[in-house]
Amino acid sequence: MQVEIELSGYKGRIRHIWGRLAKPPWNRKDVLDVWIEFDEPYPEGISGVAIIIPANEYYPNELRHLIKKEGEKQLAETIKERIKERASDELRRRKEEIINILAEKAEKALQ
């Protein structure tokens, strides 16, 4: 499947839609999983997004609108997560540098 779609100004394609039966307690209802892949990686390094929509019968335009709406929402959430991860990684890197400097000083103090 390669249906074109645009999310937040980025062109991509709906690559696959598959059904998933309800599995309480995680999923209480049957759903459709949709994988959207971007033609080019999003600036945050995101190559695609997965969304979940209710398992219903949809008119084509209704389905496109729902996928676009949920895709843009998921993309925004994914970007926020990536930004938090990068900030956390940067903080961890800075702490590691400080600890390494302390370790170096400790070694020198014992010589």
The first five atom37 places (N, CA, C, CB, O) and aatype in JSON, in Angstrom:
{
  "aatype": [12, 5, 19, 6, 9, 6, 10, 15, 7, 18, 11, 7, 1, 9, 1, 8, 9, 17, 7, 1, 10, 0, 11, 14, 14, 17, 2, 1, 11, 3, 19, 10, 3, 19, 17, 9, 6, 13, 3, 6, 14, 18, 14, 6, 7, 9, 15, 7, 19, 0, 9, 9, 9, 14, 0, 2, 6, 18, 18, 14, 2, 6, 10, 1, 8, 10, 9, 11, 11, 6, 7, 6, 11, 5, 10, 0, 6, 16, 9, 11, 6, 1, 9, 11, 6, 1, 0, 15, 3, 6, 10, 1, 1, 1, 11, 6, 6, 9, 9, 2, 9, 10, 0, 6, 11, 0, 6, 11, 0, 10, 5],
  "atom_mask": [
    [1, 1, 1, 1, 1],
    [1, 1, 1, 1, 1],
    [1, 1, 1, 1, 1],
    [1, 1, 1, 1, 1],
    [1, 1, 1, 1, 1],
    [1, 1, 1, 1, 1],
    [1, 1, 1, 1, 1],
    [1, 1, 1, 1, 1],
    [1, 1, 1, 0, 1],
    [1, 1, 1, 1, 1],
    [1, 1, 1, 1, 1],
    [1, 1, 1, 0, 1],
    [1, 1, 1, 1, 1],
    [1, 1, 1, 1, 1],
    [1, 1, 1, 1, 1],
    [1, 1, 1, 1, 1],
    [1, 1, 1, 1, 1],
    [1, 1, 1, 1, 1],
    [1, 1, 1, 0, 1],
    [1, 1, 1, 1, 1],
    [1, 1, 1, 1, 1],
    [1, 1, 1, 1, 1],
    [1, 1, 1, 1, 1],
    [1, 1, 1, 1, 1],
    [1, 1, 1, 1, 1],
    [1, 1, 1, 1, 1],
    [1, 1, 1, 1, 1],
    [1, 1, 1, 1, 1],
    [1, 1, 1, 1, 1],
    [1, 1, 1, 1, 1],
    [1, 1, 1, 1, 1],
    [1, 1, 1, 1, 1],
    [1, 1, 1, 1, 1],
    [1, 1, 1, 1, 1],
    [1, 1, 1, 1, 1],
    [1, 1, 1, 1, 1],
    [1, 1, 1, 1, 1],
    [1, 1, 1, 1, 1],
    [1, 1, 1, 1, 1],
    [1, 1, 1, 1, 1],
    [1, 1, 1, 1, 1],
    [1, 1, 1, 1, 1],
    [1, 1, 1, 1, 1],
    [1, 1, 1, 1, 1],
    [1, 1, 1, 0, 1],
    [1, 1, 1, 1, 1],
    [1, 1, 1, 1, 1],
    [1, 1, 1, 0, 1],
    [1, 1, 1, 1, 1],
    [1, 1, 1, 1, 1],
    [1, 1, 1, 1, 1],
    [1, 1, 1, 1, 1],
    [1, 1, 1, 1, 1],
    [1, 1, 1, 1, 1],
    [1, 1, 1, 1, 1],
    [1, 1, 1, 1, 1],
    [1, 1, 1, 1, 1],
    [1, 1, 1, 1, 1],
    [1, 1, 1, 1, 1],
    [1, 1, 1, 1, 1],
    [1, 1, 1, 1, 1],
    [1, 1, 1, 1, 1],
    [1, 1, 1, 1, 1],
    [1, 1, 1, 1, 1],
    [1, 1, 1, 1, 1],
    [1, 1, 1, 1, 1],
    [1, 1, 1, 1, 1],
    [1, 1, 1, 1, 1],
    [1, 1, 1, 1, 1],
    [1, 1, 1, 1, 1],
    [1, 1, 1, 0, 1],
    [1, 1, 1, 1, 1],
    [1, 1, 1, 1, 1],
    [1, 1, 1, 1, 1],
    [1, 1, 1, 1, 1],
    [1, 1, 1, 1, 1],
    [1, 1, 1, 1, 1],
    [1, 1, 1, 1, 1],
    [1, 1, 1, 1, 1],
    [1, 1, 1, 1, 1],
    [1, 1, 1, 1, 1],
    [1, 1, 1, 1, 1],
    [1, 1, 1, 1, 1],
    [1, 1, 1, 1, 1],
    [1, 1, 1, 1, 1],
    [1, 1, 1, 1, 1],
    [1, 1, 1, 1, 1],
    [1, 1, 1, 1, 1],
    [1, 1, 1, 1, 1],
    [1, 1, 1, 1, 1],
    [1, 1, 1, 1, 1],
    [1, 1, 1, 1, 1],
    [1, 1, 1, 1, 1],
    [1, 1, 1, 1, 1],
    [1, 1, 1, 1, 1],
    [1, 1, 1, 1, 1],
    [1, 1, 1, 1, 1],
    [1, 1, 1, 1, 1],
    [1, 1, 1, 1, 1],
    [1, 1, 1, 1, 1],
    [1, 1, 1, 1, 1],
    [1, 1, 1, 1, 1],
    [1, 1, 1, 1, 1],
    [1, 1, 1, 1, 1],
    [1, 1, 1, 1, 1],
    [1, 1, 1, 1, 1],
    [1, 1, 1, 1, 1],
    [1, 1, 1, 1, 1],
    [1, 1, 1, 1, 1],
    [1, 1, 1, 1, 1],
    [1, 1, 1, 1, 1]
  ],
  "atom_positions": [
    [[0.85, -1.17, 0.0], [0.0, 0.0, 0.0], [0.9, 1.23, 0.0], [-0.97, 0.0, 1.22], [1.88, 1.29, 0.74]],
    [[0.56, 2.21, -0.83], [1.36, 3.43, -0.89], [0.46, 4.62, -1.18], [2.46, 3.31, -1.95], [0.56, 5.24, -2.23]],
    [[-0.42, 4.93, -0.24], [-1.33, 6.06, -0.4], [-0.63, 7.31, 0.12], [-2.68, 5.82, 0.34], [-0.18, 7.34, 1.26]],
    [[-0.54, 8.33, -0.72], [0.14, 9.57, -0.32], [-0.66, 10.33, 0.73], [0.38, 10.47, -1.55], [-1.89, 10.35, 0.71]],
    [[0.09, 10.96, 1.66], [-0.52, 11.77, 2.72], [0.51, 12.81, 3.14], [-0.97, 10.87, 3.94], [1.71, 12.6, 3.02]],
    [[0.01, 13.94, 3.63], [0.91, 14.98, 4.12], [0.57, 15.26, 5.58], [0.78, 16.28, 3.26], [-0.58, 15.51, 5.94]],
    [[1.62, 15.22, 6.43], [1.45, 15.5, 7.85], [2.35, 16.67, 8.22], [1.79, 14.24, 8.72], [3.57, 16.6, 8.07]],
    [[1.75, 17.73, 8.7], [2.49, 18.91, 9.15], [3.48, 19.4, 8.08], [3.24, 18.6, 10.45], [4.6, 19.81, 8.4]],
    [[3.06, 19.35, 6.84], [3.89, 19.85, 5.75], [4.89, 18.85, 5.19], [0.0, 0.0, 0.0], [5.62, 19.17, 4.26]],
    [[4.92, 17.65, 5.73], [5.86, 16.62, 5.24], [5.1, 15.54, 4.49], [6.66, 16.01, 6.41], [4.11, 15.0, 4.98]],
    [[5.58, 15.25, 3.3], [4.94, 14.23, 2.47], [5.36, 12.84, 2.91], [5.27, 14.45, 0.99], [6.51, 12.59, 3.26]],
    [[4.39, 11.96, 2.86], [4.65, 10.58, 3.23], [3.66, 9.66, 2.57], [0.0, 0.0, 0.0], [2.9, 10.06, 1.68]],
    [[3.68, 8.42, 3.0], [2.8, 7.41, 2.44], [2.26, 6.52, 3.55], [3.53, 6.57, 1.37], [2.96, 6.16, 4.49]],
    [[1.0, 6.17, 3.4], [0.41, 5.17, 4.3], [0.92, 3.85, 3.76], [-1.19, 5.24, 4.35], [0.56, 3.43, 2.66]],
    [[1.75, 3.18, 4.55], [2.38, 1.94, 4.08], [1.56, 0.7, 4.4], [3.75, 1.8, 4.7], [1.57, -0.27, 3.64]],
    [[0.86, 0.75, 5.53], [0.16, -0.48, 5.93], [-0.94, -0.16, 6.93], [1.16, -1.5, 6.52], [-0.78, 0.71, 7.79]],
    [[-2.04, -0.87, 6.81], [-3.11, -0.8, 7.81], [-3.45, -2.25, 8.16], [-4.39, -0.02, 7.27], [-3.71, -3.07, 7.29]],
    [[-3.44, -2.54, 9.45], [-3.81, -3.89, 9.86], [-4.69, -3.82, 11.1], [-2.56, -4.76, 10.13], [-4.61, -2.87, 11.88]],
    [[-5.52, -4.82, 11.26], [-6.44, -4.87, 12.38], [-5.84, -5.56, 13.58], [0.0, 0.0, 0.0], [-4.99, -6.44, 13.46]],
    [[-6.31, -5.14, 14.76], [-5.85, -5.76, 16.0], [-7.06, -5.93, 16.9], [-4.74, -4.89, 16.7], [-7.77, -4.98, 17.2]],
    [[-7.28, -7.17, 17.32], [-8.4, -7.47, 18.21], [-8.15, -6.93, 19.61], [-8.65, -8.97, 18.27], [-7.0, -6.78, 20.04]],
    [[-9.22, -6.65, 20.3], [-9.13, -6.18, 21.68], [-8.43, -7.23, 22.54], [-10.54, -5.85, 22.25], [-8.69, -8.43, 22.4]],
    [[-7.55, -6.76, 23.44], [-6.86, -7.64, 24.39], [-6.83, -6.93, 25.73], [-5.4, -7.99, 23.91], [-5.83, -6.31, 26.1]],
    [[-7.94, -7.03, 26.47], [-7.96, -6.39, 27.79], [-6.8, -6.9, 28.63], [-9.3, -6.64, 28.51], [-6.46, -8.08, 28.5]],
    [[-6.2, -6.13, 29.46], [-6.56, -4.76, 29.82], [-5.91, -3.7, 28.92], [-6.17, -4.49, 31.24], [-6.22, -2.52, 29.06]],
    [[-5.02, -4.09, 27.98], [-4.31, -3.1, 27.17], [-5.21, -2.43, 26.15], [-3.14, -3.75, 26.47], [-5.28, -1.2, 26.1]],
    [[-5.88, -3.21, 25.36], [-6.8, -2.67, 24.35], [-8.18, -3.19, 24.64], [-6.35, -3.07, 22.89], [-8.44, -4.4, 24.6]],
    [[-9.05, -2.3, 24.94], [-10.41, -2.7, 25.29], [-11.31, -2.82, 24.06], [-11.01, -1.71, 26.28], [-12.39, -3.41, 24.13]],
    [[-10.86, -2.25, 22.94], [-11.66, -2.3, 21.71], [-10.79, -2.76, 20.55], [-12.28, -0.92, 21.41], [-9.57, -2.63, 20.58]],
    [[-11.44, -3.29, 19.52], [-10.73, -3.62, 18.29], [-10.27, -2.32, 17.65], [-11.64, -4.44, 17.31], [-10.98, -1.31, 17.68]],
    [[-9.07, -2.34, 17.06], [-8.51, -1.13, 16.46], [-7.86, -1.44, 15.12], [-7.49, -0.49, 17.4], [-7.63, -2.6, 14.77]],
    [[-7.56, -0.38, 14.39], [-6.76, -0.47, 13.18], [-5.44, 0.25, 13.45], [-7.51, 0.15, 11.94], [-5.44, 1.41, 13.88]],
    [[-4.35, -0.41, 13.2], [-3.02, 0.19, 13.31], [-2.65, 0.7, 11.92], [-1.95, -0.84, 13.86], [-2.82, 0.0, 10.92]],
    [[-2.13, 1.91, 11.86], [-1.76, 2.52, 10.58], [-0.31, 2.98, 10.68], [-2.7, 3.73, 10.23], [0.06, 3.69, 11.61]],
    [[0.53, 2.56, 9.72], [1.92, 2.98, 9.66], [2.08, 3.98, 8.52], [2.88, 1.75, 9.47], [1.76, 3.69, 7.37]],
    [[2.58, 5.18, 8.87], [2.83, 6.23, 7.89], [4.33, 6.45, 7.84], [2.06, 7.56, 8.25], [4.96, 6.68, 8.87]],
    [[4.89, 6.38, 6.65], [6.32, 6.55, 6.46], [6.57, 7.81, 5.65], [6.95, 5.3, 5.75], [5.91, 8.04, 4.63]],
    [[7.51, 8.65, 6.1], [7.82, 9.88, 5.38], [8.73, 9.61, 4.2], [8.46, 10.91, 6.32], [9.57, 8.71, 4.23]],
    [[8.56, 10.43, 3.14], [9.42, 10.29, 1.97], [10.87, 10.61, 2.33], [8.94, 11.21, 0.82], [11.8, 9.96, 1.86]],
    [[11.05, 11.62, 3.18], [12.36, 11.98, 3.7], [12.24, 12.09, 5.21], [12.89, 13.33, 3.06], [11.19, 12.49, 5.71]],
    [[13.29, 11.75, 5.95], [13.19, 11.82, 7.41], [12.82, 13.22, 7.9], [14.51, 11.4, 8.04], [13.3, 14.22, 7.39]],
    [[11.96, 13.25, 8.88], [11.56, 14.5, 9.52], [12.79, 15.08, 10.21], [10.37, 14.27, 10.55], [13.68, 14.31, 10.58]],
    [[12.89, 16.39, 10.4], [14.09, 16.98, 11.01], [14.54, 16.34, 12.31], [13.84, 18.42, 11.25], [15.74, 16.31, 12.59]],
    [[13.65, 15.83, 13.1], [14.04, 15.19, 14.35], [14.51, 13.75, 14.14], [12.87, 15.21, 15.33], [14.71, 13.02, 15.11]],
    [[14.7, 13.35, 12.89], [15.16, 12.01, 12.59], [14.04, 10.98, 12.58], [0.0, 0.0, 0.0], [14.3, 9.78, 12.67]],
    [[12.82, 11.44, 12.48], [11.66, 10.56, 12.51], [11.34, 10.11, 11.09], [10.42, 11.26, 13.16], [11.08, 10.94, 10.22]],
    [[11.36, 8.81, 10.86], [11.12, 8.3, 9.5], [9.65, 7.95, 9.27], [11.97, 7.08, 9.24], [9.23, 7.78, 8.13]],
    [[8.88, 7.86, 10.35], [7.47, 7.53, 10.21], [6.78, 7.53, 11.56], [0.0, 0.0, 0.0], [7.42, 7.66, 12.61]],
    [[5.47, 7.39, 11.53], [4.69, 7.32, 12.77], [3.65, 6.21, 12.65], [4.0, 8.67, 13.07], [3.18, 5.88, 11.57]],
    [[3.32, 5.65, 13.79], [2.27, 4.64, 13.87], [1.1, 5.26, 14.63], [2.77, 3.32, 14.55], [1.3, 5.91, 15.66]],
    [[-0.09, 5.05, 14.13], [-1.28, 5.55, 14.82], [-2.27, 4.41, 15.01], [-1.93, 6.72, 14.05], [-2.19, 3.38, 14.35]],
    [[-3.19, 4.64, 15.92], [-4.24, 3.67, 16.2], [-5.57, 4.39, 16.05], [-4.09, 3.04, 17.64], [-5.78, 5.45, 16.63]],
    [[-6.46, 3.8, 15.27], [-7.8, 4.37, 15.1], [-8.83, 3.28, 15.38], [-7.99, 4.96, 13.66], [-8.52, 2.09, 15.27]],
    [[-10.04, 3.68, 15.74], [-11.08, 2.67, 16.0], [-11.33, 1.79, 14.78], [-12.38, 3.36, 16.43], [-11.29, 2.27, 13.64]],
    [[-11.59, 0.54, 15.01], [-11.89, -0.4, 13.92], [-13.35, -0.2, 13.51], [-11.63, -1.89, 14.36], [-14.27, -0.76, 14.11]],
    [[-13.54, 0.6, 12.49], [-14.86, 0.89, 11.96], [-14.8, 0.87, 10.44], [-15.4, 2.25, 12.47], [-13.73, 0.82, 9.85]],
    [[-15.95, 0.93, 9.84], [-16.01, 1.1, 8.4], [-16.09, 2.6, 8.14], [-17.25, 0.33, 7.77], [-16.92, 3.3, 8.73]],
    [[-15.22, 3.11, 7.26], [-15.12, 4.54, 7.0], [-15.33, 4.84, 5.52], [-13.76, 5.08, 7.47], [-15.02, 4.02, 4.65]],
    [[-15.86, 6.04, 5.24], [-15.86, 6.55, 3.87], [-14.42, 6.97, 3.57], [-16.87, 7.76, 3.68], [-13.69, 7.35, 4.48]],
    [[-13.98, 6.9, 2.3], [-12.58, 7.22, 1.98], [-12.12, 8.58, 2.51], [-12.39, 7.19, 0.48], [-11.05, 8.66, 3.12]],
    [[-12.89, 9.64, 2.31], [-12.47, 10.96, 2.78], [-12.45, 11.04, 4.3], [-13.39, 12.04, 2.21], [-11.59, 11.69, 4.89]],
    [[-13.4, 10.37, 4.92], [-13.46, 10.33, 6.38], [-12.21, 9.63, 6.94], [-14.74, 9.61, 6.86], [-11.62, 10.09, 7.92]],
    [[-11.82, 8.53, 6.3], [-10.65, 7.78, 6.74], [-9.37, 8.61, 6.55], [-10.54, 6.45, 5.96], [-8.54, 8.66, 7.45]],
    [[-9.22, 9.24, 5.4], [-8.05, 10.09, 5.16], [-7.96, 11.21, 6.2], [-8.11, 10.7, 3.74], [-6.89, 11.48, 6.74]],
    [[-9.1, 11.85, 6.47], [-9.13, 12.95, 7.44], [-8.73, 12.44, 8.83], [-10.53, 13.59, 7.49], [-7.93, 13.09, 9.51]],
    [[-9.26, 11.31, 9.24], [-8.95, 10.74, 10.55], [-7.47, 10.36, 10.65], [-9.84, 9.52, 10.83], [-6.82, 10.64, 11.66]],
    [[-6.95, 9.73, 9.61], [-5.53, 9.34, 9.61], [-4.64, 10.58, 9.66], [-5.2, 8.5, 8.35], [-3.65, 10.61, 10.39]],
    [[-4.99, 11.61, 8.9], [-4.21, 12.86, 8.9], [-4.25, 13.5, 10.3], [-4.75, 13.86, 7.83], [-3.21, 13.89, 10.83]],
    [[-5.43, 13.6, 10.87], [-5.59, 14.23, 12.18], [-4.8, 13.47, 13.25], [-7.09, 14.29, 12.57], [-4.04, 14.08, 14.01]],
    [[-4.99, 12.16, 13.32], [-4.3, 11.35, 14.32], [-2.8, 11.29, 14.04], [-4.89, 9.93, 14.36], [-1.99, 11.25, 14.96]],
    [[-2.43, 11.27, 12.76], [-1.01, 11.25, 12.38], [-0.3, 12.51, 12.82], [0.0, 0.0, 0.0], [0.81, 12.45, 13.34]],
    [[-0.93, 13.66, 12.6], [-0.32, 14.93, 13.01], [-0.21, 15.02, 14.53], [-1.13, 16.11, 12.47], [0.77, 15.54, 15.06]],
    [[-1.22, 14.51, 15.23], [-1.18, 14.49, 16.69], [-0.04, 13.59, 17.18], [-2.53, 13.99, 17.27], [0.72, 13.98, 18.08]],
    [[0.09, 12.41, 16.59], [1.14, 11.47, 16.99], [2.52, 12.02, 16.64], [0.93, 10.1, 16.32], [3.47, 11.85, 17.4]],
    [[2.63, 12.68, 15.49], [3.9, 13.26, 15.09], [4.34, 14.32, 16.09], [3.79, 13.87, 13.68], [5.51, 14.36, 16.48]],
    [[3.42, 15.18, 16.51], [3.74, 16.22, 17.5], [4.21, 15.59, 18.81], [2.51, 17.13, 17.75], [5.17, 16.06, 19.42]],
    [[3.54, 14.53, 19.25], [3.93, 13.84, 20.48], [5.31, 13.2, 20.34], [2.89, 12.77, 20.86], [6.12, 13.25, 21.26]],
    [[5.57, 12.61, 19.19], [6.85, 11.97, 18.93], [7.97, 13.0, 18.92], [6.82, 11.2, 17.61], [9.06, 12.73, 19.44]],
    [[7.73, 14.16, 18.34], [8.73, 15.23, 18.32], [9.05, 15.68, 19.74], [8.25, 16.43, 17.47], [10.21, 15.86, 20.09]],
    [[8.01, 15.86, 20.56], [8.22, 16.26, 21.95], [9.07, 15.23, 22.69], [6.87, 16.45, 22.67], [9.97, 15.59, 23.44]],
    [[8.77, 13.94, 22.46], [9.53, 12.86, 23.11], [10.99, 12.9, 22.67], [8.92, 11.49, 22.78], [11.89, 12.74, 23.5]],
    [[11.22, 13.11, 21.37], [12.59, 13.17, 20.86], [13.36, 14.34, 21.47], [12.58, 13.29, 19.35], [14.54, 14.2, 21.81]],
    [[12.7, 15.48, 21.59], [13.35, 16.65, 22.17], [13.72, 16.38, 23.63], [12.44, 17.89, 22.07], [14.81, 16.74, 24.07]],
    [[12.81, 15.75, 24.38], [13.09, 15.4, 25.77], [14.26, 14.41, 25.85], [11.84, 14.8, 26.43], [15.13, 14.54, 26.71]],
    [[14.26, 13.42, 24.95], [15.34, 12.43, 24.93], [16.68, 13.1, 24.67], [15.08, 11.35, 23.87], [17.68, 12.79, 25.33]],
    [[16.71, 14.01, 23.72], [17.97, 14.71, 23.4], [18.44, 15.54, 24.57], [17.8, 15.59, 22.17], [19.63, 15.57, 24.87]],
    [[17.51, 16.23, 25.24], [17.88, 17.04, 26.4], [18.42, 16.14, 27.51], [16.67, 17.86, 26.91], [19.41, 16.48, 28.16]],
    [[17.78, 15.0, 27.72], [18.21, 14.05, 28.73], [19.59, 13.49, 28.38], [17.19, 12.91, 28.88], [20.46, 13.36, 29.25]],
    [[19.8, 13.16, 27.11], [21.1, 12.66, 26.66], [22.19, 13.7, 26.87], [21.03, 12.25, 25.18], [23.3, 13.36, 27.29]],
    [[21.88, 14.96, 26.58], [22.85, 16.04, 26.75], [23.2, 16.21, 28.23], [22.29, 17.36, 26.18], [24.37, 16.37, 28.57]],
    [[22.2, 16.17, 29.1], [22.45, 16.28, 30.53], [23.32, 15.12, 31.02], [21.12, 16.3, 31.3], [24.25, 15.32, 31.79]],
    [[23.01, 13.92, 30.56], [23.78, 12.74, 30.93], [25.23, 12.88, 30.45], [23.14, 11.45, 30.35], [26.16, 12.51, 31.17]],
    [[25.42, 13.4, 29.24], [26.77, 13.59, 28.68], [27.56, 14.6, 29.53], [26.69, 14.06, 27.21], [28.74, 14.39, 29.81]],
    [[26.9, 15.69, 29.93], [27.56, 16.7, 30.76], [27.94, 16.13, 32.12], [26.64, 17.92, 30.94], [29.04, 16.38, 32.61]],
    [[27.04, 15.37, 32.72], [27.34, 14.74, 34.02], [28.53, 13.79, 33.9], [26.11, 13.99, 34.56], [29.39, 13.74, 34.77]],
    [[28.56, 13.04, 32.79], [29.66, 12.1, 32.58], [30.99, 12.85, 32.46], [29.41, 11.26, 31.32], [32.0, 12.39, 32.99]],
    [[30.99, 13.98, 31.76], [32.21, 14.79, 31.64], [32.68, 15.25, 33.02], [31.96, 16.0, 30.71], [33.87, 15.2, 33.32]],
    [[31.74, 15.72, 33.85], [32.09, 16.19, 35.19], [32.65, 15.04, 36.03], [30.86, 16.8, 35.88], [33.66, 15.22, 36.72]],
    [[32.02, 13.89, 35.97], [32.49, 12.73, 36.74], [33.88, 12.31, 36.27], [31.5, 11.55, 36.6], [34.72, 11.96, 37.09]],
    [[34.12, 12.34, 34.97], [35.43, 11.98, 34.45], [36.5, 12.96, 34.91], [35.4, 11.92, 32.91], [37.62, 12.55, 35.22]],
    [[36.17, 14.24, 34.97], [37.11, 15.24, 35.48], [37.41, 14.97, 36.95], [36.55, 16.68, 35.3], [38.56, 15.03, 37.37]],
    [[36.37, 14.67, 37.73], [36.57, 14.34, 39.15], [37.45, 13.1, 39.32], [35.21, 14.13, 39.84], [38.31, 13.06, 40.19]],
    [[37.22, 12.1, 38.48], [38.02, 10.88, 38.55], [39.47, 11.18, 38.22], [37.46, 9.81, 37.57], [40.38, 10.66, 38.87]],
    [[39.71, 12.02, 37.22], [41.06, 12.42, 36.85], [41.76, 13.13, 38.01], [41.03, 13.33, 35.61], [42.92, 12.84, 38.32]],
    [[41.03, 14.07, 38.63], [41.59, 14.8, 39.77], [41.88, 13.87, 40.94], [40.62, 15.9, 40.22], [42.89, 14.03, 41.62]],
    [[41.01, 12.89, 41.17], [41.22, 11.94, 42.25], [42.49, 11.12, 42.0], [40.01, 11.01, 42.39], [43.27, 10.89, 42.93]],
    [[42.7, 10.68, 40.76], [43.9, 9.92, 40.43], [45.16, 10.76, 40.66], [43.84, 9.44, 38.97], [46.15, 10.29, 41.22]],
    [[45.11, 12.01, 40.21], [46.27, 12.91, 40.37], [46.55, 13.19, 41.85], [46.03, 14.24, 39.61], [47.7, 13.31, 42.26]],
    [[45.49, 13.3, 42.64], [45.66, 13.58, 44.06], [46.39, 12.43, 44.78], [44.31, 13.83, 44.72], [47.06, 12.65, 45.79]],
    [[46.26, 11.22, 44.26], [46.89, 10.06, 44.9], [48.3, 9.8, 44.39], [46.04, 8.83, 44.68], [48.99, 8.91, 44.9]],
    [[48.74, 10.55, 43.42], [50.1, 10.31, 42.88], [51.15, 11.08, 43.63], [50.16, 10.68, 41.4], [52.33, 10.99, 43.3]]
  ]
}
